């Protein structure tokens, strides 16, 4: 039923829409299917003319239906995997600054997830990449050795060798059973233990001597643990001093006699 009076006609349509939402929805769907180009053009025009209104409506809808929106996105992504991947990849290339800002914001808002993801990545990487595992362990060892005074510098900049130099040096001292696949059954040992060096920063000469290649060797795990802070050269020196003292004591006794 239509009214000649525009106001009455508008009110009638409004009430009809309110009382028959399913009929309206079905009618709109049928029209879009039968007239896809017209529907697309109308939608585009309406969006351009009512940008702020549409934006506010979408924002409100997402807030009130977060789970529904999330599930819909998930289903769409699964159904259009290749298409969505291409779209996301292209958007990231075209908007590097936005991507950086988004990542920075997400990291700040999700510190626990960031740490957990980092732990998982490092664990997986260390299992398949001996070089990464060695580098990571060296960084941790140096960090602890300097008591957090690395000042944000990479470990390779604190010593006079690269990861390749270190690996080649250790390989040259491998026992027959040692290899990078069983790294963990053997440790990186300091010939002269770290505890016998006195340093506070990476600029101290003692630090350089402690972490020099000449002071590093591969050593079987339990042997390294049992070794503690014993130093073979020091032990030999102590033995030599003891023997010298005994000889001196004998000489004194002989002279007295």
PyMOL commands that set and color helices and strands:
alter all, ss='L'
color gray80, all
select helices_A, chain A and resi 6-19+21-34+36-49+51-64+66-79+81-94+96-109+111-128+130-145+155-157+163-172+194-196+205-210+213-215+221-227+232-256
alter helices_A, ss='H'
color red, helices_A
select strands_A, chain A and resi 186-190+216-220
alter strands_A, ss='S'
color yellow, strands_A
deselect
rebuild
show_as cartoon
